[in-house]
């Protein structure tokens, strides 16, 4: 028991992070949202240029689709030509105007999203949900927790009901100030 290979960690792989993907952000393409517009964007991850994508906005009167065309070169030097359309939709804003959205082009999804992602090894742009992507911050450890636990443990003799999260909230301030927080805060600060 407990020998080499006895765990399942060899089968565990981390999710791909959105920071590793090529992004197509509709907010950054806002100035290009005119039917008939065509142009190109350079793909970057960090400072490294990966390639270029061609864009063409389609529609009459208002934009309804965006044609994306690019070439993916696999490690085996095989080139894959990609040329497809992504549909737009819009929702009215309470203060006037409309907010444009991409409709995820992957089969069976049709989610309304602002950003489409192309993960490493992917062929088509899709939403975060379809590719099961996560954010880097979700996979980072919470380094400060040990400090707050140690501080709470040292206060146990005078405050037996103290929890490390309360100590953290007193030092940093709470995310949401509720009754429980104020009860502890007043008890702690009125001594």
N, C-alpha and C positions, 0 to 999 in steps of 0.2 A: 504494500500500500504506500502510495505517495512517491513512487519511484519515477524515473524519467518517463515522460510521455503519459503520465496518469491523469492529467487534466485535459480539459477541452480547449485550452487557450490556443492550441495550434489551429483550431478550426475557427477561431474568432478573428474577424477583421473589422477594423474601424470603418465607420461610414465615410464616404467622400465628403469633403467640406466644400461649401460654396466658394471659399477663397481659392480653391484649386481649379475652379471651372472658368470657362469663358462665359461672360455675361452679356446679355442683350437687354439693356435697361431702357424701358419706354420713356422714362423721365428724361434721360439723356438724349433721346432721339426726338424729343418734342418739337424742336425747330425744323425737323425734316418731315413732319407729318402733313405733307401736302401731296395730293394725288399727282402723279407724274414725276415726283422727285426720284432721282437715282444717284447713288454714290457708293462709297466704300468706307469701311472702317478697318483699322488695324487691330488685330487681336493681341492683347498683352496679358501676361500673368506676371505680376510684379513688374520688373524692368525688362523682362524677356519678351521679345516680339515673336509671336507664334505664326502669324499669317494675316490674311486679309479676307474680309467677307464683303460681298456685294449686296446692296440693298436696292429695292425698287418699290416705291409706294404706289399702290393701285387703288382705283376707285373713281367714281364720278361724283363730283361735288364735295364729298368728304372721303377720307381714307377708309377703306374696308379691308384691305389685305396688304401684306408686305411680302414681297418675293425675296427670299434669301438664296444666295448661290455662293458656294465655296468648295474648296477641294481639301480633303483630308488625306494626309500621307501616313500610312500605317508603318510600323517598325519594319515590316517586310518590304518596304518601298512600294507597296501597292497603293495606287491613288484611287480615291473614291470621290466622284463628283456628286455633290449634293445641290439640288435645285428644287425648292418647294415653297409653298405659300403659307403664311401664318395669318390667321384672321384677326381682325380687331373688333372690339365692341366698345361701347361707351355707356357711362352712367351719368345721369344729371347730378350736378352738385347743388346743395341747398342755396348757395349764394350766387348761383347762375353759372352757366358754362357746363362743360362736360369733362369727365375724366376718362381717358382712353385706357384700354386694357388689351393685352394679348389674350387670345384663347389658346391654351396649350395644344400644340399640334400633334402630340403623341396619341396613338390610337386608344380610344376609350376614356380619355381624361376630360377634355373640354373645360378645365378650370380657367377662371378669369384671373390673370396674374399681371403684375407690372414688369417682372424680370423673368426672362427665360435663360436657362443654363445649358451649357454643353460640357459635360464632365469629361475627364480624360478617358479616352477609349470610346466615347460616345460618337454617334453619327448625326443625330438630330438634336436641335434645341428642344428643351422641355421644361416643365415646371419643377420646383424643388420637391414636391410631393411624389411625382412620377419617378424621379431618380433617387428618391429616399436620401436627400442631401441633408447635412447638418451644418451648423456654424462652428467655427473653431472654438469660440467661447464656451460652447456646450460640452466640449471634450477636455477642457482645461480643469485642473484640480483647483480646489478652493484652499489656497495656502494659508489664509488668515484664520481659518477655523481653529487650528491648534492653539493659537495665541488666546483666543476668546475662551476656549475650554479651560486653559490653564488659569486664566484670570478668574473665571467663575469658580473653579475648584479652590483657589486660594481664599475666596470670599465665603465659602460654604459654612465656616464656623459662625459667622455673624448673620448670614443670609442663607439659611438652609434650602429655601425654595428657589434659589437663583438658578437660572439656566444660561448657558453660554450665548444663546440668541438674544436674550435681554441685555447682556453685557455689550454685545455688538451693537445693539440698537441705541444704547446709552452713549456709546462712543461715537458711532457714525450717524445716529439719527435713524428713526424707523422709516421703512418704506411707506407704511400706512399707520398713522397714530390712532390706535384703538384704545378701549377702556383698560385692557390688561396692561398695555404699555404705560399709560399715564399712572396707573396704580403703582406699578413698580418704579417708574421714574420719580414720582413724588416721594415714595418711601425711601428710595436710595439717596435722593438729594436733600431730604429734610433731616438727615441725621447729623 
